[in-house]
Amino acid sequence: MICKGFATGAVAMSLAFTPTTPVLADAGDAIAGGIIGGLIGGAIVNESNKKKQRTVVRKSTSSGISSATRAANRDTQVALNYFGYPVGAPDGVLGRQSRAAIAQYQSTLGYPATGYLTDYERNHLITSYHRAIAGGPVTMQQAAANPMGMRGLLLQWRDEAAGILPQTQFAVTPTTPAPAPEAPAATEAMTEPGTEPAAPGLPTFLGGGAVAASLASHCNRIGLMTSTNGGYMTAATMTDPMTALGEQFCLVRSFAIAEGEELAAKVPGVTKADISAQCAGFGPAMKAQVAALSLEPAEAVIADVRGFALSSGMAPVQLAATAKICLSVGYAEDNMDIAVASGLILAALGEGAYGELLGHHLSQGFGAAQRADLAFDWYDMAISAAATTGTVPFTPGQPDRMQLVRKAAYTIAGKADQASAREAPAALPTFAVPEASGEGEMAAVETAPATTVSAEQVNALPLAARLPFLLFGD
């Protein structure tokens, strides 16, 4: 029902508000037009056109900011980026993206998500940043052990400062257990004649209070570790396949964010907030397919996602562009449901390179259960796509990157002996030489130990066979 509503709404908005235009041959215009018609809706476009008809003069948000305030804002932005609340390049101006990151930070701590920091909230953010930097490797170890990653340290250190936790423990949000119902008397527990007791429900542990791990924080740690180790692992230097795949996951995540932002910039008259709100529908619409990623083999998941794509009513090129934009939004906002759903759409539409991302989600356990066995087929899909097209997806500057992915993927799947394609042993060239059949034809000569040939034997040979002896002697 969600899928039909998602698709029907997109088509209805397109038909109701989008004017008829000729098909454009330019791929960029086609993608932008497709996204507006199917994803954002004509209502936003019409409203944008109305705004374009009148001139609006806006004052720059950076005007009137003192150098001290700008420096303080920049420190805030640096700290937000560090703890996994992306604001982009720190410029000292708290604009829309910074306000959204602040709201996420406030939500993590359980405070009202206003987007405007109180003195306490800012002091806690800045002091936590300096504490994390001073901790060095110890901070990374603590973050790795915390289910929320770097964001979990903010909760831990806040509660430590308040005296709620000892210094060696991690913060756990306390919950007040509901009062246990009184046990019924023996006579009350008996069921009425002719009825059977209801079957007990499945037990659920950690379902309500568990917090999904942050990929952004994970990639922050990966980046620090990579810098400490002197660079990314290669196929020749790989020592830990899971770490190698984690590095590639974060590398490709950054590429996907940049690619989606470039496509989003081609959509006229639509803000980032508009696109983010629309992409939020991907997760609920594909809830079943996202869950299937952790349970079913790649072939079955792809077949189901293709059915979803057909029922969406969107053209493949339009749906693919939409998925790339929403993939960027999912990773930028650390929303794994959106990211996984978008990656599934792209893989189902035949862009096998995106199978690598789904393999990473399964091997690393972000947005999916950690299933190295299921991850292999997705990695293999990307490896096959790279071999078929002859191009290196995502990072053209690293021609040997897929060799590393192949080696690591085969290793975690227990197939390390098959990671490298076996080459046939080198062989000497062999040419067919016609046998001598008469005068003027060269006789076949077999390699044999050197022997002495008499003059009588040489004279008995045909003229063509005698030439080497006549020219070079015996």
Buried (B, 14 or more C-beta within 10 A) or exposed (E): EEBEEBBEEBBEBBEEBBEEEEEEEEEEEBBBBBBBBBBBBBEBBBEBEEEEEEEEEEEEEEEEBEEEEBEBBBBBBEBBBBBBBBBEEBBBBBBEBBBBBBBBBBEBBEBEBEBEBEEEBBEBBBEBBEEBEEBEEEBBEBBEEBBBBBBBBBBBBBBBEEEBBEEEEBBBEEEEEEEEEEEEEEEEEEEEEEEEEEEEEEEEEEEEEEBBBBBBBBBBBBBBBBEEEEEBBBBEEBEEBBBBBBBBBBBBBBBBBEBBBEBBEBBEBBEBEBBBEBBBBBBBBBBEBBBBBBEBEBEEBBEBBBEBBEEBBBEBEBBBBBBBBBBBBBBBBBBBBBBBBBBBBBBBBEBBBBBBBBBBBBBBBBBBEBBBEBBBBBBBBBBEBBEEEEEBBBBEEBEEBBBBBBBBBBBBBEEEEEBEEEEEEEEEEEEEEEEBEEEEEEEEEEEEEEEEEEEEEBEEBBEBBEEEBEEEEE
